Amino acid sequence: MEGTCNAKARHGGRCRRPAGWGTCHKGRGPCRLHGGQLPNVIRHHAREQAIDFAREHLGSEIDDDPLEAMLQGVRIASGIVAFHSRKIELLDVVTPEDVRALEDANLNRQRVAEMAVRSGVAERLVHVTERMAEQLSLVFEEALGVVPLDAKTRQKVVDAFAAGVTRLEGQPIEGEARPLAA
C-alpha cells in the first residue's frame, strides 16, 4: 500500500503507519519501528529526496533576463560588501579575518562589476531605458489628445509630468520642459 510503512508486522499483517512515521524522511520508506531510523535507510531516503528536488526544481527552465541577472549580481555583491562594512563598524575588536572578509567581498564586487561593464550592461540599460521613455512619451501624448485642453493648461500638465519623471530619475530639475507639438 502506497503512503504507508507496509513492513511485515508481528501479527502477520502489514504495518499501516504512514511512510516514514517518526523519522526525518516522512512520507518515504519504513516507519521508525521498522528500521526507518537506521543510518543507511536515512541516507538512502535523503539521497532520494535530493534527486527528486533536483528533478523538480533545478532542471526546470526559468525565464530570466540576462541584463537583470547581471545587475542583480552587482547588487548582491554590493550588499555583501555593505554587510561586512557595517559588521566592522559595529565590532569592538576587528580581527584580521573580518578585514579579509571585507577585502574579499570588495574584490568580488569589483570582478562582478567589471564583468557587467565588459558585457555592455550599462549600454543595454540605457537602450532599454530610452525605449521605455519613448513608449511612456507616446502614451502620455495619446492621453493628452483625449482631453481637450487650452495651450496654457496643456503646458502646465506637460511641465508637471516632466518634473515628476525627473524626480523618478533622481536628477535635479533643469529648466522648463519643452512644449509638446499640439
GROMACS elastic network, one bead per residue, 0.5 to 0.9 nm:
[ bonds ]
;  ai    aj funct       b0    kb
    1     4     6  0.61410   500
    1     5     6  0.81974   500
    1     6     6  0.63436   500
    1    16     6  0.84947   500
    2     5     6  0.81881   500
    2     6     6  0.79891   500
    2    19     6  0.81248   500
    3     6     6  0.84535   500
    3    16     6  0.89915   500
    3    17     6  0.86372   500
    3    18     6  0.58697   500
    3    19     6  0.53108   500
    3    20     6  0.88704   500
    3    27     6  0.63548   500
    3    28     6  0.74541   500
    3    29     6  0.86398   500
    4     7     6  0.86071   500
    4    15     6  0.73011   500
    4    16     6  0.55744   500
    4    17     6  0.54804   500
    4    20     6  0.78785   500
    4    21     6  0.85639   500
    4    27     6  0.77947   500
    4    28     6  0.82639   500
    4    29     6  0.79772   500
    4    30     6  0.78414   500
    4    31     6  0.82521   500
    5    14     6  0.80745   500
    5    15     6  0.57622   500
    5    16     6  0.61629   500
    5    17     6  0.56288   500
    5    18     6  0.56585   500
    5    20     6  0.66211   500
    5    21     6  0.76795   500
    5    27     6  0.87784   500
    5    28     6  0.79474   500
    5    29     6  0.60745   500
    5    31     6  0.54473   500
    5    34     6  0.79090   500
    6     9     6  0.83774   500
    6    13     6  0.88126   500
    6    14     6  0.50884   500
    6    16     6  0.60083   500
    6    17     6  0.76509   500
    6    18     6  0.85668   500
    6    19     6  0.77499   500
    6    29     6  0.86332   500
    6    30     6  0.72350   500
    6    31     6  0.87640   500
    7    13     6  0.85696   500
    7    14     6  0.54904   500
    7    15     6  0.52459   500
    7    16     6  0.82804   500
    7    30     6  0.66736   500
    7    31     6  0.83534   500
    7    34     6  0.66016   500
    8    11     6  0.84045   500
    8    12     6  0.66403   500
    8    13     6  0.61098   500
    8    15     6  0.62258   500
    8    34     6  0.85148   500
    9    12     6  0.55330   500
    9    13     6  0.55051   500
    9    14     6  0.51699   500
    9    15     6  0.55465   500
    9    34     6  0.85540   500
   10    13     6  0.73570   500
   10    14     6  0.85615   500
   11    14     6  0.82338   500
   13    16     6  0.89834   500
   15    18     6  0.86303   500
   15    30     6  0.89639   500
   15    31     6  0.85810   500
   15    34     6  0.85417   500
   16    19     6  0.84763   500
   17    20     6  0.82685   500
   17    21     6  0.64875   500
   17    30     6  0.88258   500
   17    31     6  0.68821   500
   18    21     6  0.53463   500
   18    26     6  0.78818   500
   18    27     6  0.66953   500
   18    28     6  0.85192   500
   18    30     6  0.84563   500
   18    31     6  0.70730   500
   19    25     6  0.83168   500
   19    26     6  0.62055   500
   19    29     6  0.53198   500
   19    30     6  0.56580   500
   19    31     6  0.57159   500
   20    23     6  0.53901   500
   20    24     6  0.73002   500
   20    25     6  0.53472   500
   20    27     6  0.51683   500
   20    29     6  0.53056   500
   20    30     6  0.52536   500
   20    32     6  0.67704   500
   20    36     6  0.63795   500
   20    37     6  0.89526   500
   21    24     6  0.84146   500
   21    25     6  0.79747   500
   21    26     6  0.57457   500
   21    27     6  0.73601   500
   21    28     6  0.85548   500
   21    29     6  0.88139   500
   21    30     6  0.75169   500
   21    32     6  0.60117   500
   21    33     6  0.84927   500
   21    36     6  0.81022   500
   22    25     6  0.84398   500
   22    26     6  0.73368   500
   22    31     6  0.62531   500
   22    32     6  0.51272   500
   22    33     6  0.81949   500
   22    36     6  0.80692   500
   22    37     6  0.83750   500
   23    26     6  0.59992   500
   23    30     6  0.87465   500
   23    31     6  0.66825   500
   23    32     6  0.57257   500
   23    36     6  0.62606   500
   23    37     6  0.61546   500
   23    42     6  0.82497   500
   24    36     6  0.87049   500
   24    37     6  0.81374   500
   24    42     6  0.74680   500
   24    46     6  0.87050   500
   25    28     6  0.57117   500
   25    29     6  0.75335   500
   25    31     6  0.89834   500
   25    36     6  0.81614   500
   25    42     6  0.70314   500
   25    45     6  0.63895   500
   25    46     6  0.71134   500
   25    49     6  0.83905   500
   26    29     6  0.79931   500
   26    31     6  0.82914   500
   28    31     6  0.84269   500
   28    45     6  0.69416   500
   29    36     6  0.68014   500
   29    41     6  0.80214   500
   29    45     6  0.73857   500
   30    33     6  0.78813   500
   30    34     6  0.57304   500
   30    35     6  0.62204   500
   30    37     6  0.85961   500
   30    41     6  0.84467   500
   31    34     6  0.54352   500
   31    35     6  0.66882   500
   31    37     6  0.78512   500
   32    35     6  0.58341   500
   32    37     6  0.55626   500
   32    38     6  0.86705   500
   33    36     6  0.69124   500
   33    37     6  0.81644   500
   34    37     6  0.82753   500
   35    38     6  0.55259   500
   35    41     6  0.74098   500
   36    39     6  0.84631   500
   36    41     6  0.60482   500
   36    42     6  0.68476   500
   37    40     6  0.84855   500
   37    41     6  0.67621   500
   37    42     6  0.62868   500
   38    41     6  0.52893   500
   38    42     6  0.62256   500
   38    43     6  0.87103   500
   39    42     6  0.51108   500
   39    43     6  0.61453   500
   39    44     6  0.85344   500
   40    43     6  0.50896   500
   40    44     6  0.60240   500
   40    45     6  0.86652   500
   41    44     6  0.50411   500
   41    45     6  0.62448   500
   41    46     6  0.85057   500
   42    45     6  0.53709   500
   42    46     6  0.60498   500
   42    47     6  0.85821   500
   43    46     6  0.50564   500
   43    47     6  0.61062   500
   43    48     6  0.85976   500
   44    47     6  0.52645   500
   44    48     6  0.63202   500
   44    49     6  0.87740   500
   45    49     6  0.60660   500
   45    50     6  0.85186   500
   46    49     6  0.50945   500
   46    50     6  0.62060   500
   46    51     6  0.86668   500
   47    50     6  0.50987   500
   47    51     6  0.62119   500
   47    52     6  0.86210   500
   48    51     6  0.51231   500
   48    52     6  0.61273   500
   48    53     6  0.85451   500
   49    52     6  0.50860   500
   49    53     6  0.60675   500
   49    54     6  0.85434   500
   50    53     6  0.50663   500
   50    54     6  0.61092   500
   50    55     6  0.86021   500
   51    54     6  0.50602   500
   51    55     6  0.61420   500
   51    56     6  0.85531   500
   52    55     6  0.51329   500
   52    56     6  0.61042   500
   52    57     6  0.85068   500
   53    56     6  0.51224   500
   53    57     6  0.58243   500
   53    58     6  0.72801   500
   54    57     6  0.53762   500
   54    59     6  0.63668   500
   54    60     6  0.88789   500
   55    58     6  0.62065   500
   55    59     6  0.56261   500
   55    60     6  0.76364   500
   56    59     6  0.66409   500
   56    60     6  0.67676   500
   57    60     6  0.56232   500
   57    61     6  0.87851   500
   58    61     6  0.82698   500
   61    64     6  0.89514   500
   64    67     6  0.87467   500
   64    68     6  0.76797   500
   64    69     6  0.70985   500
   65    68     6  0.53082   500
   65    69     6  0.61545   500
   65    70     6  0.87488   500
   66    70     6  0.61718   500
   66    71     6  0.86047   500
   67    70     6  0.52946   500
   67    71     6  0.62953   500
   67    72     6  0.85629   500
   67   116     6  0.87255   500
   67   121     6  0.62444   500
   67   124     6  0.76711   500
   67   125     6  0.75990   500
   68    71     6  0.50278   500
   68    72     6  0.59191   500
   68    73     6  0.84825   500
   69    72     6  0.50242   500
   69    73     6  0.61763   500
   69    74     6  0.87856   500
   70    73     6  0.50321   500
   70    74     6  0.64554   500
   70    75     6  0.87623   500
   70   112     6  0.80422   500
   70   113     6  0.86214   500
   70   115     6  0.83786   500
   70   116     6  0.61714   500
   70   121     6  0.75051   500
   71    74     6  0.51078   500
   71    75     6  0.62220   500
   71    76     6  0.86229   500
   71   113     6  0.86285   500
   71   116     6  0.74306   500
   71   121     6  0.77936   500
   72    76     6  0.60346   500
   72    77     6  0.84753   500
   73    76     6  0.51862   500
   73    77     6  0.61007   500
   73    78     6  0.84956   500
   73   109     6  0.85825   500
   73   112     6  0.68066   500
   73   113     6  0.83755   500
   73   116     6  0.88590   500
   74    77     6  0.51656   500
   74    78     6  0.60701   500
   74    79     6  0.85297   500
   74   109     6  0.65182   500
   74   110     6  0.87044   500
   74   112     6  0.58886   500
   74   113     6  0.58409   500
   74   116     6  0.77827   500
   75    78     6  0.50488   500
   75    79     6  0.60739   500
   75    80     6  0.87043   500
   75   109     6  0.87148   500
   76    80     6  0.62970   500
   76    81     6  0.87374   500
   76   109     6  0.84745   500
   77    80     6  0.51707   500
   77    81     6  0.64328   500
   77    82     6  0.87402   500
   77   105     6  0.69956   500
   77   106     6  0.78379   500
   77   108     6  0.68062   500
   77   110     6  0.85772   500
   77   112     6  0.73974   500
   77   113     6  0.87423   500
   78    81     6  0.50852   500
   78    82     6  0.61903   500
   78    83     6  0.85948   500
   78   105     6  0.81823   500
   78   106     6  0.77876   500
   78   109     6  0.60230   500
   79    83     6  0.60924   500
   79    84     6  0.87254   500
   80    84     6  0.63315   500
   80    85     6  0.85723   500
   80   102     6  0.83908   500
   80   105     6  0.63511   500
   80   106     6  0.82978   500
   80   109     6  0.84346   500
   81    84     6  0.52790   500
   81    85     6  0.60920   500
   81    86     6  0.85582   500
   81   101     6  0.88071   500
   81   102     6  0.61747   500
   81   103     6  0.83744   500
   81   104     6  0.87373   500
   81   105     6  0.53424   500
   81   106     6  0.57231   500
   81   108     6  0.89539   500
   81   109     6  0.74972   500
   82    85     6  0.50344   500
   82    86     6  0.60172   500
   82    87     6  0.84149   500
   82   102     6  0.87176   500
   83    86     6  0.52469   500
   83    87     6  0.60614   500
   83    88     6  0.86918   500
   83   102     6  0.86019   500
   84    88     6  0.61969   500
   84    89     6  0.86158   500
   84    98     6  0.75011   500
   84    99     6  0.83737   500
   84   101     6  0.70154   500
   84   102     6  0.52906   500
   84   105     6  0.78153   500
   85    88     6  0.52625   500
   85    89     6  0.63024   500
   85    90     6  0.88466   500
   85    99     6  0.89176   500
   85   102     6  0.65664   500
   86    90     6  0.63113   500
   86    91     6  0.87494   500
   87    90     6  0.52570   500
   87    91     6  0.62546   500
   87    98     6  0.82933   500
   88    91     6  0.52260   500
   88    92     6  0.83267   500
   88    93     6  0.84541   500
   88    94     6  0.63411   500
   88    95     6  0.89860   500
   88    98     6  0.68915   500
   88    99     6  0.77153   500
   88   102     6  0.84948   500
   89    92     6  0.82396   500
   89    94     6  0.87899   500
   91    94     6  0.60498   500
   94    97     6  0.81778   500
   94    98     6  0.62426   500
   94    99     6  0.72795   500
   95    98     6  0.52251   500
   95    99     6  0.66292   500
   95   100     6  0.87079   500
   96    99     6  0.51080   500
   96   100     6  0.60341   500
   96   101     6  0.85314   500
   97   101     6  0.60156   500
   97   102     6  0.86244   500
   98   101     6  0.51389   500
   98   102     6  0.63938   500
   98   103     6  0.87127   500
   99   102     6  0.51817   500
   99   103     6  0.61935   500
   99   104     6  0.86013   500
  100   104     6  0.59874   500
  100   105     6  0.84450   500
  101   104     6  0.51211   500
  101   105     6  0.60657   500
  101   106     6  0.85158   500
  102   105     6  0.50848   500
  102   106     6  0.60666   500
  102   107     6  0.85759   500
  103   106     6  0.50676   500
  103   107     6  0.61375   500
  103   108     6  0.85726   500
  104   107     6  0.50839   500
  104   108     6  0.61322   500
  104   109     6  0.85882   500
  105   108     6  0.50668   500
  105   109     6  0.61683   500
  105   110     6  0.86442   500
  106   109     6  0.50114   500
  106   110     6  0.62069   500
  106   111     6  0.86861   500
  107   110     6  0.50354   500
  107   111     6  0.62579   500
  107   112     6  0.86838   500
  108   111     6  0.50633   500
  108   112     6  0.61807   500
  108   113     6  0.85039   500
  109   112     6  0.51249   500
  109   113     6  0.59928   500
  109   114     6  0.84096   500
  110   113     6  0.50828   500
  110   114     6  0.59547   500
  110   115     6  0.85507   500
  111   114     6  0.50444   500
  111   115     6  0.61855   500
  111   116     6  0.86189   500
  112   115     6  0.51287   500
  112   116     6  0.62543   500
  112   117     6  0.87295   500
  113   117     6  0.62128   500
  113   118     6  0.85895   500
  114   117     6  0.50610   500
  114   118     6  0.60444   500
  114   119     6  0.84696   500
  115   118     6  0.50540   500
  115   119     6  0.60040   500
  115   120     6  0.86128   500
  115   121     6  0.88130   500
  116   119     6  0.52212   500
  116   120     6  0.64123   500
  116   121     6  0.53854   500
  116   122     6  0.76013   500
  117   120     6  0.52364   500
  117   121     6  0.58559   500
  117   122     6  0.64930   500
  117   123     6  0.86360   500
  118   121     6  0.76788   500
  119   122     6  0.85427   500
  120   123     6  0.53501   500
  120   124     6  0.62173   500
  120   125     6  0.85157   500
  121   124     6  0.51304   500
  121   125     6  0.59138   500
  121   126     6  0.85295   500
  122   125     6  0.50187   500
  122   126     6  0.61672   500
  122   127     6  0.85932   500
  123   126     6  0.51293   500
  123   127     6  0.62208   500
  123   128     6  0.86880   500
  124   128     6  0.60977   500
  124   129     6  0.84563   500
  125   128     6  0.50826   500
  125   129     6  0.60270   500
  125   130     6  0.84861   500
  126   129     6  0.50301   500
  126   130     6  0.60390   500
  126   131     6  0.86022   500
  127   130     6  0.51038   500
  127   131     6  0.62477   500
  127   132     6  0.86452   500
  128   131     6  0.51515   500
  128   132     6  0.61932   500
  128   133     6  0.85897   500
  129   132     6  0.50595   500
  129   133     6  0.60656   500
  129   134     6  0.85943   500
  130   133     6  0.50188   500
  130   134     6  0.61684   500
  130   135     6  0.86521   500
  131   134     6  0.51184   500
  131   135     6  0.62722   500
  131   136     6  0.85904   500
  132   135     6  0.51149   500
  132   136     6  0.60531   500
  132   137     6  0.84922   500
  133   137     6  0.60041   500
  133   138     6  0.85876   500
  134   137     6  0.50556   500
  134   138     6  0.62574   500
  134   139     6  0.87179   500
  135   138     6  0.51051   500
  135   139     6  0.62556   500
  135   140     6  0.85851   500
  136   139     6  0.51453   500
  136   140     6  0.61072   500
  136   141     6  0.86176   500
  137   140     6  0.50446   500
  137   141     6  0.61274   500
  137   142     6  0.84891   500
  138   141     6  0.51432   500
  138   142     6  0.60667   500
  138   143     6  0.85946   500
  139   142     6  0.50022   500
  139   143     6  0.61620   500
  139   144     6  0.86416   500
  140   143     6  0.50575   500
  140   144     6  0.61878   500
  140   145     6  0.86534   500
  140   158     6  0.89556   500
  140   161     6  0.87990   500
  141   144     6  0.50248   500
  141   145     6  0.62486   500
  141   146     6  0.89314   500
  141   180     6  0.80391   500
  142   145     6  0.51612   500
  142   146     6  0.67262   500
  143   146     6  0.53372   500
  143   147     6  0.71019   500
  144   147     6  0.56972   500
  144   148     6  0.77284   500
  144   149     6  0.80307   500
  144   154     6  0.77714   500
  144   157     6  0.87483   500
  144   158     6  0.89307   500
  145   148     6  0.69509   500
  145   149     6  0.86098   500
  145   182     6  0.84947   500
  148   154     6  0.88207   500
  149   152     6  0.80483   500
  149   153     6  0.60644   500
  149   154     6  0.56042   500
  150   153     6  0.55155   500
  150   154     6  0.60206   500
  150   155     6  0.86525   500
  151   154     6  0.50374   500
  151   155     6  0.61309   500
  151   156     6  0.87240   500
  151   182     6  0.83031   500
  152   155     6  0.52086   500
  152   156     6  0.64039   500
  152   157     6  0.88478   500
  153   156     6  0.50573   500
  153   157     6  0.63047   500
  153   158     6  0.86588   500
  154   157     6  0.51886   500
  154   158     6  0.62325   500
  154   159     6  0.86499   500
  154   179     6  0.87752   500
  154   180     6  0.88702   500
  155   158     6  0.50031   500
  155   159     6  0.60449   500
  155   160     6  0.85146   500
  155   177     6  0.86450   500
  155   178     6  0.87397   500
  155   179     6  0.63270   500
  155   180     6  0.79594   500
  156   159     6  0.50833   500
  156   160     6  0.60726   500
  156   161     6  0.85182   500
  157   160     6  0.51094   500
  157   161     6  0.60823   500
  157   162     6  0.85467   500
  158   161     6  0.51116   500
  158   162     6  0.60900   500
  158   163     6  0.85691   500
  158   177     6  0.71313   500
  158   178     6  0.83136   500
  158   179     6  0.71122   500
  158   180     6  0.75495   500
  159   162     6  0.50807   500
  159   163     6  0.60942   500
  159   164     6  0.85738   500
  159   176     6  0.67807   500
  159   177     6  0.54073   500
  159   178     6  0.80132   500
  159   179     6  0.81851   500
  160   163     6  0.51047   500
  160   164     6  0.61799   500
  160   165     6  0.86943   500
  160   177     6  0.87486   500
  161   164     6  0.50720   500
  161   165     6  0.62150   500
  161   166     6  0.85653   500
  161   177     6  0.89312   500
  162   165     6  0.51536   500
  162   166     6  0.61019   500
  162   167     6  0.86203   500
  162   173     6  0.87140   500
  162   176     6  0.84923   500
  162   177     6  0.61162   500
  163   166     6  0.50665   500
  163   167     6  0.62139   500
  163   168     6  0.87049   500
  163   173     6  0.64804   500
  163   176     6  0.86874   500
  163   177     6  0.79230   500
  164   167     6  0.51062   500
  164   168     6  0.63191   500
  164   169     6  0.87861   500
  165   168     6  0.50035   500
  165   169     6  0.63678   500
  165   170     6  0.87727   500
  166   169     6  0.50792   500
  166   170     6  0.63873   500
  166   171     6  0.57966   500
  166   172     6  0.69447   500
  166   173     6  0.62366   500
  166   174     6  0.89460   500
  167   171     6  0.61516   500
  167   172     6  0.71570   500
  167   173     6  0.75555   500
  168   171     6  0.78401   500
  169   172     6  0.88030   500
  171   174     6  0.86276   500
  173   176     6  0.81035   500
  174   177     6  0.84291   500
  176   179     6  0.88252   500
  177   180     6  0.88586   500
  179   182     6  0.86025   500
